[in-house]
Amino acid sequence: MQLAKYKIKKNDQVMIVKGREQGKTGRVMKVVPDKACILIEKLNMVKRHTKPSAQYKQGGIIEKEAPIAIANVMLICDKCKGPVRTGRKILDDGKKVRYCKKCGEVLDK
């Protein structure tokens, strides 16, 4: 089975448009395509009770980011300064890039 391709990549700036953290922005740390989720830096924090282990020597209550559905976030355009829909186009040199459908600005550096 082929995994779905998403328009959001690691290190993109995104805004959450649905849920408890609605309206907040952050940087994408990780994309999990098989679950259609992403991890956003310092957003959607949850508390986990953990036993001491090699990774967590002390154990106890640890706060960490929980995954959020890709459908609940939108990419932020640098020029528009807000959440936008994106499209794909091929440049003259044959490179595929994402662009803002509102202003036409190319989002890939």
C-alpha positions in Angstrom: 0.0 0.0 0.0 1.3 3.4 -0.9 1.3 6.2 1.7 -0.5 9.4 1.0 1.6 12.5 0.2 0.9 15.6 2.2 1.6 19.3 1.5 3.1 19.9 5.0 6.8 19.0 5.6 9.2 19.1 8.5 10.3 22.7 9.6 7.2 24.3 8.0 5.4 27.0 10.0 1.8 26.0 10.5 -1.3 27.3 12.3 -3.8 25.0 14.1 -7.3 25.7 12.8 -9.3 23.2 14.9 -9.3 21.8 18.4 -8.0 22.8 21.8 -5.0 24.7 20.5 -6.9 26.6 17.8 -5.2 29.8 16.5 -1.7 28.9 17.8 1.3 28.6 15.4 4.4 26.5 15.6 7.1 24.7 13.7 6.6 21.1 12.5 9.0 18.7 14.2 7.9 15.4 12.6 5.4 14.2 10.0 3.8 10.7 10.5 2.3 9.9 7.1 0.9 6.4 8.0 -1.2 8.0 10.8 -1.8 11.3 9.0 -0.4 13.2 12.0 2.2 15.7 12.8 4.1 16.9 15.9 4.3 20.6 16.4 7.0 22.1 18.6 5.6 23.1 22.1 2.0 22.7 21.1 -0.6 20.0 22.0 1.3 19.1 25.2 0.2 16.1 27.2 1.4 14.7 30.5 2.7 11.1 30.6 3.4 9.1 33.8 6.6 7.1 33.1 8.7 4.6 34.9 12.5 5.2 35.2 14.2 3.9 32.1 17.4 4.4 30.1 15.8 7.4 28.3 14.2 9.0 31.5 16.5 8.3 34.4 14.2 10.0 37.0 10.8 8.8 35.7 7.7 10.6 37.0 5.3 13.0 35.1 6.8 14.1 31.8 5.2 16.7 29.4 5.6 16.0 25.7 4.0 16.9 22.4 1.2 14.8 21.2 0.4 14.2 17.5 -2.3 16.3 15.8 -4.2 15.4 12.7 -2.8 17.0 9.5 -6.4 18.0 8.5 -6.5 20.3 11.6 -3.5 22.5 10.5 -2.8 24.9 7.7 0.5 26.1 6.3 1.4 29.8 6.9 2.6 32.0 4.0 5.4 34.4 4.8 4.0 37.1 2.5 0.2 36.8 3.5 1.1 36.3 7.2 -1.8 33.8 7.7 -3.0 30.3 7.0 -3.4 29.5 3.3 -4.2 26.8 0.9 -1.4 25.5 -1.2 -0.9 24.1 -4.6 1.9 22.5 -6.6 3.4 23.8 -9.8 6.4 23.0 -11.9 9.0 25.8 -12.5 10.8 26.5 -15.8 13.8 24.5 -14.6 11.5 21.4 -14.0 11.5 21.7 -10.2 8.2 21.0 -8.3 7.4 23.6 -5.7 4.5 24.5 -3.4 2.9 27.9 -3.8 0.3 30.0 -1.9 -3.0 30.0 -3.7 -3.9 33.5 -2.2 -0.9 35.5 -3.4 1.0 33.1 -5.7 4.2 33.2 -3.6 6.5 30.1 -3.8 6.7 28.5 -0.4 9.7 26.2 -1.0 13.0 27.8 -0.5 
